[in-house]
Amino acid sequence: MPSSEGRPRLPCRTWLFVNAASALTDATRRRDGTVNRALLDFFDRRTPPNPTPLHGVSTSDHTLDPSRPLSVRLFAPHSHPSSDTRHPCPSPSPPRRRLLPRRRLRLPLARHRRLRRLCRRLARRIPARVVSVDYRRAPEHPFPAPYDDGADVLRWIRSGALPDSDPSAPSSSPATAPGQHRPPRRPALVFFSFPFSSGGGGGRGRFEWMWRSFLPPGSNRDHPAANVFGPGSGSRSVSEDWTGFPSTMVCVGGWDPLQDRQRMYAEGLRNAGVETRLAEYPDAIHGFFAFPELPEARRFVDDVADFVNRTVDRIRAGPARPEA
């Protein structure tokens, strides 16, 4: 589809999918703050795992707590070409890095094959075992339920329950807001695909509704889960000690309506002394990484792989020795 002054350039098929997903999101939101979960689940059906490698990656499902329910899908790349002669994985050795993708508010298409394919591409490209978390969702389960589920998954990984996992190996994960809900044993690194923080203003309509659905009743946008830098701080000041927060990559799309807040978040991390890499994708829309037909999505996977591998290799190498 040709670009215009107020619209990004997208293939027709991508444009139709994005608009359909947007319309579905709006159609399932109710005025009382709830969602039509039955309609969402109808369009967001779970795809079965594939124990036989597909495109160099096999998948398996694991239930951590059936009472919540809390489960994960593991994407495991295969290092030997014989495991998948159609699409061999070029990794020379079994991967030891681990990624834990998750989001705050999951609405339509979170389990859609596009995001599953993204996990598969990341697993193959880094290579890494990717753990996709099926956690409790807002608005039925607002903060801190989704964060608690994520922290429990990290504990599960660290316990050695992850197949072929190494509890002593560094892990990587999108982190929670700082404070009491910080995950146990900090990840080696963090990357955010489209963070939306810094509190106060910004975000109308659908985005404001999502915040209200995610935050506890009676909370405002200065709640620690929304404004990680402290009430009224924006990105200029930091009210909490961020010492030891892992190296972070923040990804920003040039057509993302939240891009200003995303840059503020990266600036706030830098002001807090966190090693931060800001990756800009000028022609990218919100959620662009889920569309492999877009060149920005392919660059995103390469950038994340480079960031993960460089950071983990530096950590494993340890601090540089002073010259004699």
Secondary structure, DSSP 4 states (H G I P E B T S, - for coil): ---BTTB----HHHHHHHHHHHHHHHHHB-TTS-B-HHHHHHHSPPPPP-SS-BTTEEEEEEEEETTTTEEEEEEEE--SGGG-SSS----SS----EE----SS--TTTTSHHHHHHHHHHHHHTT-EEEEEE---TTTS-TTHHHHHHHHHHHHHHTT-STT--TTS--B-----SSTTPPSS--SEEEESS---S-SS---THHHHHHHHHSPTT--TTSTTT-TT-TT-TTT---S--TTPPEEEEEEETT-TTHHHHHHHHHHHHHTT--EEEEEETT--TTGGG-TTSHHHHHHHHHHHHHHHHHHHHHHH-SPPPP-
